[in-house]
Amino acid sequence: MTTTRRNALVRPCTIIYLLLIGLTLLTWALGRFNDRIGLPVATLSMTVLGIALLKGQLIGDFFMGLRRVRGAWRWVVTLWLLLPASLIGYAFLSSY
């Protein structure tokens, strides 16, 4: 029985997981403390939507294993994220 020792102290997926937790906390803080921050509602909404897109892409790349995939399969998740996000952003911004 052989064991393999990794050179890295922390695995990349652990770093991405911690980044996802940090982005979730950032999203919560933006919504919770916006009265103190004072961002306009449209800016706040687009920022939160952008963070959600980033989180979805990180999940697709690292946890679904699409980071090393070539061709159309890599773009499926990206387009799946961009289409609803653009429609949500358009609907939100057109209401102003």
Summary of the structure (lengths in Angstrom):
residues: 96
radius of gyration: 17.5
end to end distance: 65.1
largest distance: 65.1
contacts: 207
relative contact order: 0.11
helix: 74%
strand: 0%
